[in-house]
């Protein structure tokens, strides 16, 4: 039979370790609903100090946080236990999705207190949303593929006959009618571009992955972005990081992503502003790099921010709502991720991509793919 002192030692070791866990926290209460212990995870999420809370009523803590409605009350001490109760909490622009389990503590049949477990399921919720969005994209892509082909066939015929008509009008010097035909051809071109986006959404063109420097891609599109910025009185600041390792990606597809994000950022700054493009290491995943595209516009409302990657959702009067969906599809197909955050000071899109393997890095160096620091 195990010695009681040894058993207590291991229980204490477990308790200390449990209180220090990052993804799971605990709040222990006495029979008067006062806080006996609170773990580091709970303090970190809610931005509080353990020493300030111990021996204080839970209601006082809730009042200080302005938690309404309260996630639980004194009925817990009377047997009103609960499982998987959800709680959303936002602090410093970081959103936490928590699941709470509450249970009573008893000794010899008498209630001595209670405890509440906190589980941070934010990452899980994000993954579930990504899966739902991916399923929506897949369904819409299947519909888009069939629709786009059906549109393109008659579109080609219409465009061909309009070009013949335009030639005939030119031969007869009918300039007024030529203008009308020019408008029709211009609108047909817009429809054709939309059809191309449909097809790309349904099935991106063949991906040609090669080892390359992310700065190489950004430098090639910077002239186009700067020209666009001039029209909107926007200043472009580019911060390269030459020491970043190479990635494995399709250069042309990445150009499409960054051009789209850059153009969207510029158009969001009505009356002028600053567009910042920054290369950096991923703060949480050492095997990834990140490209941040930030604007100084008025920001995006929270309810709109959740929908920006949804197909056909747009806030532009002439937008199709496919640009960001296509960007997300491309980045995901390249094994990366794209995130967005926004407040009243502007919006930031972050594209994250994995480094190439060591062998591919050597291949890049052998082919002369190194680049020197660029002027900002």
FIFISE-514590 format. One record per atom (N, C-alpha, C): residue in three letters; x, y, z. Coordinates in steps of 0.1 Angstrom, whole numbers, plus 5000, padded with zeros to 4 digits. Each point is the difference from the previous one (the first is absolute). Layout:
N
ALAXYZ...
end
This chain:
376
UNK500849885000UNK499250125000UNK500950125000UNK499650114991UNK500950114999UNK499950095013UNK501250055003UNK500150085012UNK499250134998UNK499350055010UNK499150124999UNK500850124996UNK501250025006UNK500850124998UNK500550004985UNK500349884995UNK500449994986UNK498850034991UNK498949955003UNK498850034992UNK499750155000UNK500050065012UNK499850155001UNK501050084992UNK501349954999UNK501050064993UNK499750004985UNK499549894994UNK499749994986UNK498750084997UNK499150005009UNK498750084998UNK500450155000UNK500950045009UNK500450145000UNK500850044987UNK500849904995UNK500750034988UNK499150024988UNK498949915000UNK499050014989UNK499350135001UNK499650045012UNK499250125002UNK500850134996UNK501350005003UNK500950114996UNK500150014985UNK500249884994UNK500149994985UNK498750044994UNK498949965005UNK498750034994UNK499750155000UNK500450065011UNK499850145002UNK500850094990UNK501149934995UNK500950084990UNK499749974986UNK499049914997UNK499749974986UNK499550124992UNK500350004987UNK499750124992UNK498649994994UNK499649884995UNK498749984994UNK498849985009UNK500349965012UNK498949975010UNK500350075013UNK498950065006UNK500250075012UNK498949965010UNK500250035013UNK499049975010UNK499850115010UNK498850015005UNK499650105010UNK499449925011UNK500650015012UNK499549925012UNK499450105009UNK498849965005UNK499250095009UNK499649935013UNK499950085010UNK499649945013UNK498550015002UNK499549965011UNK498549995002UNK499350135001UNK500850115001UNK499550145000UNK500150064986UNK500449934990UNK500150044986UNK501250104999UNK501049985008UNK501250084999UNK501149924993UNK500950074993UNK501049944993UNK501249955009UNK500249874999UNK501149945008UNK501249994992UNK499949964987UNK501149994991UNK499650034986UNK500950064992UNK499750024986UNK501349984992UNK499949934989UNK501249954993UNK500550114991UNK501349994995UNK500650094992UNK499350024987UNK499449904994UNK499350014987UNK498950095001UNK499249995011UNK498850095001UNK500450145002UNK501150025008UNK500550145002UNK500550064987UNK500649924992UNK500650054987UNK498950044991UNK498949914999UNK498950034991UNK499350135003UNK499750015013UNK499250125005UNK500850125004UNK501349985000UNK500950125003UNK499950045014UNK500149905009UNK499950045015UNK501149945007UNK500250045013UNK501049965008UNK499549915011UNK500649885002UNK499649905010UNK499950065014UNK501050075004UNK500150065013UNK498850095003UNK499550074990UNK498950095001UNK498649935002UNK500049884996UNK498749934999UNK499849905012UNK501049945005UNK499949905010UNK499250055012UNK499149935005UNK499150035012UNK499050114997UNK499850034987UNK498950104996UNK498849924994UNK498850065002UNK498849934994UNK500150004985UNK499549904994UNK500049984985UNK499350124994UNK498850045006UNK499250104994UNK500850134999UNK500950035009UNK500850125000UNK501050004988UNK500549884997UNK500949984989UNK499250024987UNK498849944999UNK499150024988UNK499750144998UNK499750085010UNK499750144999UNK501250084994UNK501249965005UNK501250074995UNK500249984985UNK499649884996UNK500249964986UNK498850054991UNK499050055006UNK498750034993UNK499549884992UNK500049895007UNK499549874993UNK498550005002UNK499350024989UNK498649995000UNK499549934987UNK499249895002UNK499649945012UNK501149935007UNK499949985013UNK501049925007UNK500049864996UNK501249944998UNK500149864995UNK499449905010UNK500050035013UNK499449915010UNK499850085013UNK499249945009UNK499750075012UNK500049915012UNK499550045011UNK500049925013UNK499249874999UNK499249994990UNK499249884999UNK500949884998UNK501250024995UNK501049894999UNK500249935013UNK500150085011UNK500249945013UNK498849925005UNK498950024993UNK498849925004UNK499749894990UNK501049964993UNK499949884991UNK499750034985UNK499950134996UNK499750044986UNK501349994992UNK500549884999UNK501249974992UNK499850024985UNK501050024993UNK499950024985UNK501249944993UNK499749984987UNK501149954991UNK500050074987UNK501250034995UNK500150064987UNK499250134998UNK500150085010UNK499350134999UNK500950104993UNK499650064989UNK500850094992UNK500150145006UNK501250064998UNK500250145005UNK501050064990UNK499650114994UNK500950084991UNK500650125007UNK501350024998UNK500650115007UNK501050064991UNK500050144999UNK500950074991UNK500950095009UNK501350004997UNK500950085008UNK501250034991UNK500350134999UNK501250054992UNK499949954986UNK498850014994UNK499849954986UNK500149854998UNK500149935011UNK500149854999UNK498749945005UNK499449914992UNK498849945004UNK500249865005UNK499449975011UNK500149875006UNK498649935001UNK500049884995UNK498749925002UNK500349895010UNK499350015011UNK500249915012UNK498849915002UNK500449885005UNK498949905004UNK500249985015UNK498950015008UNK500149995014UNK499349885005UNK500649935010UNK499349895007UNK500050045015UNK498949995006UNK499950035015UNK499549885008UNK500649985011UNK499749895009UNK500250035014UNK499249945009UNK500150035015UNK501149925006UNK500550045012UNK500949935008UNK499349965013UNK500149875004UNK499349955012UNK501049935009UNK499750005013UNK500749935010UNK499049945010UNK499949875001UNK499149935008UNK498550054998UNK499750024987UNK498750034996UNK499650155001UNK501050085005UNK499750145001UNK500850084990UNK499350094993UNK500650084990UNK501150105006UNK501249994996UNK501150095005UNK500450104990UNK499549994988UNK500450104990UNK499749954986UNK500750054990UNK499849964986UNK501250044992UNK500149944988UNK501050044991UNK499550014986UNK500650094992UNK499650024986UNK501349984991UNK499949914990UNK501149984991UNK499750094988UNK501150064995UNK500050094988UNK500849934990UNK499449984988UNK500849954989UNK500050104988UNK501150044995UNK500150094989UNK499949924987UNK498950014993UNK499749934988UNK500150094987UNK500650115002UNK500150104989UNK500649944987UNK501149925002UNK500649944988UNK499149904994UNK499349925008UNK499149904994UNK498850074993UNK499550115005UNK498950074993UNK500550064987UNK501350055000UNK500550054988UNK500249894989UNK500449885004UNK500249894991UNK498649964994UNK499050005009UNK498649964996UNK499550104989UNK500350135003UNK499550104990UNK500749994987UNK501449975000UNK500749984988UNK499449884992UNK499749895007UNK499449884994UNK498750044993UNK499150075008UNK498750054994UNK500250094988UNK501050095001UNK500250094988UNK500649924988UNK500849905003UNK500649924990UNK498949924993UNK499049955007UNK498949924995UNK499150094991UNK499850135005UNK499250094992UNK500750034987UNK501450025000UNK500750034988UNK500049894990UNK500049885006UNK500049884991UNK498749994993UNK498950025007UNK498649994994UNK499950114990UNK500350135004UNK499950114990UNK500949984988UNK501249945003UNK500949984988UNK499449904990UNK499449905005UNK499449904991UNK498950074991UNK499250085007UNK498950074993UNK500750104990UNK501050075005UNK500650104991UNK500649954988UNK500649885001UNK500749944988UNK499049974989UNK498949945003UNK499049974990UNK499450134994UNK499750105009UNK499450124996UNK500950084991UNK501350015004UNK501050084993UNK500149944985UNK500149874999UNK500149954986UNK498850024992UNK498850005006UNK498850034993UNK500050144995UNK500550095008UNK500050144997UNK501150034989UNK501149945001UNK501250034992UNK499749974985UNK499349894998UNK499749964986UNK499250104992UNK498950055005UNK499350104992UNK500750135001UNK500750035010UNK500850125002UNK501050014989UNK500749894997UNK501050004989UNK499350044986UNK498949944998UNK499350034987UNK499650145000UNK499450065011UNK499650145000UNK501150094997UNK501149975007UNK501250094998UNK500550004986UNK500049884994UNK500549984986UNK499250084991UNK498749995001UNK499150084991UNK500050155002UNK500250045013UNK500250145003UNK501250064994UNK501149924999UNK501250044994UNK499950014985UNK499249914994UNK499750014986UNK499250134997UNK499050025009UNK499250124998UNK500850135001UNK500950005010UNK500950115002UNK500850034987UNK500549894994UNK500850024988UNK499150064988UNK498849954999UNK499150054990UNK499750145002UNK499850045012UNK499750145004UNK501250094997UNK501249955002UNK501250074997UNK500150034985UNK499749904992UNK500150014986UNK499050114995UNK498950025007UNK498950094996UNK500250135007UNK501150025008UNK500250125008UNK498850045008UNK499449905007UNK498950035009UNK500550015014UNK500650115003UNK500750025013UNK499049995012UNK498850064999UNK499150005011UNK499649855003UNK499749924990UNK499649865003UNK501249925005UNK501250044995UNK501249945005UNK500250015015UNK499650125005UNK500150035015UNK499149905007UNK498849984995UNK499149915006UNK500549865001UNK500649964988UNK500649865000UNK501249995009UNK500850115002UNK501150005009UNK499649985014UNK498850065004UNK499549985013UNK499649865002UNK499349944990UNK499649865001UNK501249915002UNK501150024992UNK501249925001UNK500750025013UNK499950125006UNK500650025013UNK499349935011UNK498750004999UNK499149925010UNK500249854998UNK500249964988UNK500249864997UNK501349955007UNK501050094999UNK501349975006UNK499849995015UNK499250085007UNK499749995014UNK499449875003UNK499049964992UNK499449875002UNK501049894999UNK500950014990UNK501049904998UNK500949985012UNK500450125006UNK500850005012UNK499349935011UNK498750035002UNK499249945010UNK500049844998UNK499849964988UNK500049864997UNK501349935003UNK501150084998UNK501349945003UNK500249995015UNK499450095008UNK500149995014UNK499149885005UNK498949984993UNK499249885004UNK500849884998UNK500749994989UNK500749874997UNK501249995009UNK500650115004UNK501149995010UNK499549965013UNK498850045004UNK499449975013UNK499749855000UNK499649944989UNK499649864999UNK501249915000UNK501050044992UNK501249924999UNK501150094995UNK500950035009UNK501150094997UNK500949944989UNK500650094992UNK500949954989UNK501149925006UNK500649924992UNK501149905005UNK501050085009UNK500249955012UNK501050065009UNK501449954996UNK500950094998UNK501449964997UNK500950055012UNK500249915009UNK500850045012UNK501550004997UNK500650115004UNK501450014998UNK500650075012UNK501249975004UNK500650085011UNK500350144997UNK499650105008UNK500250144997UNK500050085012UNK500550124999UNK499950105011UNK498850084999UNK499350025012UNK498850075000UNK500250144995UNK501250065003UNK500350134996UNK500150024985UNK500449894993UNK500050004986UNK498750024994UNK498949945005UNK498750024996UNK499550145002UNK500250055012UNK499550135004UNK500750114992UNK501349994997UNK500750104992UNK499550014986UNK499549894995UNK499550004986UNK498750074999UNK499249995011UNK498650074999UNK500050145006UNK501150045007UNK500050135006UNK499850114990UNK500650004988UNK499750114991UNK498650024996UNK499249894999UNK498650004996UNK499250065012UNK500449955013UNK499350055011UNK500350155002UNK501250044998UNK500350155002UNK499350084990UNK499949954987UNK499250084990UNK498550015004UNK499549905006UNK498650005004UNK499850095012UNK501150005009UNK499950095012UNK500050154996UNK500850034990UNK500050144996UNK498650064997UNK499249924994UNK498650044996UNK499250035012UNK500349945012UNK499250025012UNK500750085011UNK501150064996UNK500850085010UNK500549925011UNK500449884997UNK500549905011UNK501549984999UNK500650015012UNK501549985001UNK500249855002UNK501049944993UNK500349865002UNK501349985007UNK500049935011UNK501249975008UNK500249854999UNK501249964996UNK500449864998UNK501149975009UNK499949905009UNK501049965010UNK500449864996UNK501149984993UNK500549864997UNK500849945011UNK500149874999UNK500849935010UNK500849904992UNK501250044995UNK500749914991UNK500549875006UNK500250005013UNK500549875006UNK499049895001UNK498750034997UNK499049895000UNK500449894991UNK499749885004UNK500349884992UNK499049994988UNK500349934990UNK499149984988UNK498849925003UNK499050024993UNK498749935001UNK499849914987UNK499149915001UNK499749924988UNK498650044995UNK499950074989UNK498750064996UNK500050034985UNK498850044995UNK499850044986UNK500050155000UNK501150054993UNK500250145000UNK498850084994UNK499549964988UNK498950074994UNK498750005008UNK499749895007UNK498850005009UNK500250095012UNK501250005005UNK500350095012UNK499950144995UNK500550044988UNK499850134995UNK498650045000UNK499149914996UNK498650034999UNK499450035014UNK500549925010UNK499550025014UNK500450145005UNK501350034999UNK500550135005UNK499550124993UNK499949994987UNK499450114992UNK498550035004UNK499349895002UNK498650025004UNK499950065014UNK500849955010UNK500050055013UNK500550155000UNK501050034992UNK500650135000UNK498950104994UNK499449964989UNK499050084994UNK498850035009UNK499549895007UNK498950025010UNK500450105011UNK501349995005UNK500450095010UNK500050144996UNK500550024988UNK500150144994UNK498650064999UNK499149924994UNK498650054998UNK499350025013UNK500449945011UNK499450025013UNK500450135006UNK501050074995UNK500550135006UNK499550114991UNK498750035002UNK499450114993UNK500650135005UNK500550084990UNK500650135004UNK501549995004UNK500649884998UNK501449985002UNK500349935013UNK501349965001UNK500549935012UNK501349934998UNK500349905007UNK501349934999UNK499749854999UNK500649944990UNK500049854998UNK501449955005UNK499949905009UNK501349945005UNK500049864996UNK501149964994UNK500249864996UNK501349955007UNK499849905008UNK501249965009UNK500249854999UNK501249964998UNK500549865001UNK500449975014UNK499649895006UNK500549975014UNK499949855002UNK500649965011UNK499949865004UNK498749995007UNK499449884999UNK498749975007UNK500350005015UNK499250085008UNK500250015014UNK499949885008UNK499149914996UNK499749875007UNK500549884994UNK500350004987UNK500449874993UNK501450034994UNK501149955005UNK501350034995UNK500349954986UNK499249904995UNK500249954987UNK499250074989UNK499450125004UNK499250084990UNK500550145000UNK499750074988UNK500250144999UNK498650074999UNK500050135001UNK498850074999UNK500250134992UNK499050034992UNK500050134993UNK498850085005UNK500250115005UNK499050095006UNK499750114990UNK498750024997UNK499550114991UNK499150085009UNK500450125003UNK499250085010UNK499650134993UNK498850055003UNK499550134995UNK499750095012UNK499850134997UNK499650095011UNK498650054997UNK499249914995UNK498650044997UNK499150015013UNK498850004998UNK499050015012UNK499849875006UNK500549894995UNK499849875006UNK498749934995UNK499849885004UNK498949924996UNK499249965012UNK498750025000UNK499149965011UNK500249855003UNK499849975013UNK500249865005UNK499149904992UNK498750044998UNK499149914994UNK500349984985UNK500650104994UNK500449994986UNK501349924999UNK500950025010UNK501349934999UNK499949855000UNK499049955006UNK499849855000UNK499649954986UNK499650094991UNK499549954987UNK500950044988UNK501150065003UNK500850064989UNK500549894990UNK500249885005UNK500449894991UNK498949924994UNK498850035003UNK498849934995UNK499850044985UNK499849904991UNK499850034986UNK498850094998UNK500150104991UNK498950094996UNK499750105011UNK500750005011UNK499850115010UNK501050114997UNK499450124998UNK500850124997UNK499350135005UNK500950105004UNK499550135004UNK500250104989UNK500549964988UNK500350094989UNK498849994991UNK499650124994UNK498950014991UNK500249924987UNK501350004996UNK500349934988UNK500749865002UNK500149965013UNK500749885003UNK499249874997UNK500849894998UNK499449874997UNK499949925013UNK500850035010UNK500149925012UNK500849874998UNK500849994990UNK500749884998UNK501550025002UNK500550125000UNK501450035002UNK500749935012UNK499550035012UNK500549945012UNK499849855001UNK498949964995UNK499749855000UNK501149934991UNK500350064989UNK501149944991UNK501350015007UNK500350115006UNK501350015008UNK500149895010UNK498949995008UNK500149895010UNK500149864994UNK499449984989UNK500149874994UNK501449974995UNK500650104994UNK501449994995UNK501049975012UNK499950095011UNK500949985011UNK499849865007UNK498849965001UNK499749875006UNK500649894991UNK499950014987UNK500549904991UNK501550005000UNK500650115004UNK501550005002UNK500449965014UNK499149955008UNK500349955013UNK500150115011UNK499550124997UNK500250115009UNK498650045006UNK500050125006UNK498850055006UNK500050154998UNK498850065001UNK499850144998UNK499150055011UNK500450105008UNK499250055011UNK499850154999UNK498950055007UNK499750144999UNK499750055014UNK500450125003UNK499650075012UNK499850154997UNK499150065008UNK499750144996UNK499550075013UNK500250135000UNK499550095010UNK499850144993UNK499750105008UNK499850144994UNK501250064994UNK501249945003UNK501250064994UNK500449934987UNK499349904996UNK500349934987UNK499849855001UNK500449944989UNK499849854998UNK501449944996UNK500249885005UNK501249934997UNK499649864995UNK500549964988UNK500049864995UNK501449945002UNK500049885005UNK501349935002UNK499949874992UNK501049984991UNK500149884992UNK501249925006UNK499749885004UNK501049915007UNK500349884990UNK501349984998UNK500549894991UNK501149935006UNK500249874997UNK501049925006UNK501350014992UNK501149995008UNK501350004994UNK500249884991UNK500950014990UNK500349884992UNK500949915008UNK500249884996UNK500849905007UNK501550044998UNK500949945008UNK501450034999UNK500649984986UNK499549894994UNK500549964986UNK499650114990UNK498850055001UNK499550104991UNK500750135002UNK500450035013UNK500750125003UNK501450004993UNK500649885001UNK501349994993UNK499950014985UNK498949954994UNK499750014986UNK499950154996UNK499350085009UNK499850144997UNK501350075000UNK500949975010UNK501350075001UNK500849964988UNK500049884995UNK500849954989UNK499550074987UNK498750044999UNK499550064988UNK500250155000UNK500650055011UNK500250155001UNK498850075004UNK499149945008UNK498850065005UNK500150095012UNK501350035004UNK500150095012UNK499650144996UNK499650085009UNK499750144997UNK500750095011UNK500350124996UNK500650095009UNK498950095007UNK500350075011UNK499050085006UNK499550114990UNK498750035001UNK499450094991UNK499750135007UNK500050114992UNK499650135006UNK498650005003UNK499650065011UNK498650015004UNK499450124993
end
